[in-house]
Amino acid sequence: MTQTISYQIEGRLYLSITNRCTLECAFCPKTLGHPEVKGYDLTIDQRPTAAEIIQSIGNPTDYPEIIFCGFGEPTIRLKVLLEVANFIKSKGVRVRVNSDGLANLVHKRNVLPELGKYVDALSVSMNAQNKAIYDQHCQPALPNSYESMLDFLKQAPHYIKDVTATALDGLEGVDIKACEALAFQCGVKFRSRMLGRVG
């Protein structure tokens, strides 16, 4: 079976470019052994090249928006992400990245200026109103992940126009109102997602 690189949900195209992640979220379908979204199996046997990802897209103008989002953190493969995003933008199509917000921590520099060249919208999984709840549910591999994610959120609007923080409604200990207030303090929008609803 050919692995799924691109998949459609409600007329938008999503790109799954890696299975690697800086978090091991207890609520993630991949962590739970079910790497599936809306009937698409996002199991990755080998990480696709930029050329393979571009080929999987077909004609970008068939979609109003193309989103980097799978069961891995797309910014880990920053060079590939930027190459593909550049191709998409060259066709005049909106680009969104769904991220854990840890790209600066991973790459040890501010990558937002690079992302800002090609990315129109950024959605960051805040997931919790404080470090203790975040660490409990997200199980980060790197120290200071929660603080780094918040710093990323604060900096992001200087480079990317449309920035949204998200959190899961229904996750134990998560205060959605407090998450929303924290997002506004960071200068970004907020959207709550429902626990167990993927895609």
C-alpha positions in Angstrom: 0.0 0.0 0.0 1.4 3.4 -1.0 1.7 5.7 2.0 -0.5 8.8 2.2 1.3 12.1 1.7 -1.6 14.3 0.7 -5.2 13.9 1.8 -8.4 16.0 1.5 -10.8 17.1 4.1 -13.7 19.5 3.3 -12.1 20.6 0.1 -8.7 21.5 1.6 -5.5 19.6 1.0 -3.4 18.4 3.9 0.2 17.3 3.7 1.8 14.6 6.0 5.5 15.1 5.6 7.0 13.4 8.7 6.1 11.1 11.6 8.7 12.6 13.9 7.5 14.8 16.7 9.0 16.7 19.7 5.9 15.7 21.8 4.4 12.4 22.7 0.9 13.6 23.5 -1.1 11.0 25.5 -4.3 12.0 23.5 -2.7 11.7 20.0 -4.1 8.9 17.8 -0.5 8.0 16.8 0.5 7.6 20.4 -2.6 5.4 20.9 -1.6 3.2 18.0 -4.3 4.5 15.5 -2.5 6.9 13.0 -5.7 7.6 11.1 -7.7 10.7 10.3 -11.0 10.7 8.4 -10.3 7.2 7.0 -6.8 8.1 5.8 -3.9 6.0 7.2 -1.0 8.4 7.9 1.5 5.7 8.7 4.9 6.8 7.2 7.3 4.1 6.0 9.8 6.7 4.6 9.8 10.4 4.8 8.9 11.9 1.4 11.2 14.2 -0.5 10.1 17.7 -1.5 9.7 16.4 -5.1 7.4 13.6 -3.9 5.3 15.9 -1.8 4.9 18.4 -4.7 4.0 15.5 -7.0 1.3 14.3 -4.6 -0.3 17.8 -4.6 -1.1 17.8 -8.3 -2.5 21.2 -9.2 -2.4 23.5 -6.1 -5.0 25.8 -7.5 -7.6 23.0 -7.1 -7.7 24.0 -3.4 -8.4 27.2 -1.5 -5.7 26.2 1.1 -3.0 23.7 1.6 -2.1 22.7 5.1 1.0 21.0 6.5 -0.5 18.7 9.1 -0.1 15.0 9.9 0.9 12.9 12.9 4.3 14.5 13.1 5.7 18.0 13.5 6.1 19.5 10.0 8.6 22.2 11.1 11.1 19.4 12.1 11.6 19.1 8.3 12.0 22.8 7.9 14.0 22.8 4.6 11.5 20.5 2.9 8.5 22.4 4.3 9.9 25.7 3.0 10.6 24.3 -0.5 7.1 22.9 -0.8 5.5 26.0 0.6 7.4 28.1 -1.9 6.0 26.0 -4.7 2.5 26.3 -3.4 2.8 30.1 -2.9 4.2 30.5 -6.4 0.8 29.2 -7.6 -1.0 31.8 -5.5 -2.5 29.3 -3.0 -2.8 30.0 0.7 -0.5 28.0 3.0 -1.2 27.0 6.6 1.1 25.2 9.0 -0.3 23.3 12.0 2.5 23.1 14.5 3.4 22.4 18.1 5.2 25.7 18.2 8.6 24.3 19.1 10.5 25.0 15.8 12.8 27.6 17.4 13.7 25.3 20.2 14.4 22.4 17.8 16.4 24.5 15.3 18.1 26.6 18.0 17.3 29.9 16.1 14.3 32.0 15.2 12.8 30.3 12.1 9.8 32.5 11.9 11.3 34.9 9.3 11.8 31.9 7.0 8.3 30.6 7.6 6.9 34.1 7.1 8.1 34.2 3.5 5.7 31.5 2.4 3.2 30.8 5.3 -0.1 32.7 5.4 -1.5 31.1 8.5 -0.1 29.3 11.6 -2.0 27.2 14.0 -0.2 26.3 17.2 -1.2 23.6 19.7 -1.0 25.4 23.1 -2.9 22.6 24.7 -2.8 23.9 28.3 -2.9 27.0 30.4 0.2 26.1 32.4 3.4 24.0 32.2 2.2 21.3 34.6 -0.9 20.4 32.6 1.0 20.7 29.3 3.8 18.4 30.5 1.2 15.9 31.8 -0.6 15.6 28.5 2.0 16.5 25.9 5.1 14.7 27.4 7.7 16.9 25.7 11.1 15.5 24.8 12.9 18.8 25.2 13.2 20.9 28.3 11.5 24.3 28.4 9.0 23.3 25.7 6.0 25.0 27.2 7.9 28.3 27.6 9.4 28.0 24.1 5.9 27.4 22.6 4.5 30.5 24.3 7.5 32.6 23.1 7.0 31.3 19.6 3.3 32.4 19.8 4.3 35.9 21.0 6.8 36.3 18.1 4.8 34.7 15.4 2.4 37.7 14.6 5.4 39.8 13.6 6.1 37.4 10.7 2.8 35.7 9.9 -0.5 37.6 9.7 -2.9 34.9 10.8 -1.9 33.1 14.0 -4.1 30.9 16.1 -3.5 29.0 19.4 -5.6 25.9 20.0 -6.5 23.7 23.0 -8.6 20.6 23.5 -11.9 21.0 25.2 -12.5 17.9 27.4 -8.9 17.1 28.3 -8.5 16.6 32.0 -7.3 19.8 33.8 -7.4 22.0 30.7 -9.2 25.3 31.3 -10.3 26.5 27.9 -11.2 30.0 29.2 -7.7 30.4 30.7 -6.1 29.1 27.5 -8.1 31.6 25.5 -7.0 34.5 27.8 -3.4 33.3 27.5 -3.6 33.3 23.7 -4.9 36.9 23.7 -2.0 37.9 26.0 0.3 36.4 23.3 -1.4 38.6 20.7 -3.0 35.7 18.8 -6.4 34.3 18.1 -7.8 31.2 19.9 -9.8 28.1 18.8 -10.9 25.3 21.0 -11.0 21.7 19.6 -13.0 18.8 20.8 -11.2 15.9 22.4 -11.5 12.8 20.2 -12.4 14.7 17.1 -9.5 14.4 14.6 -9.6 16.4 11.3 
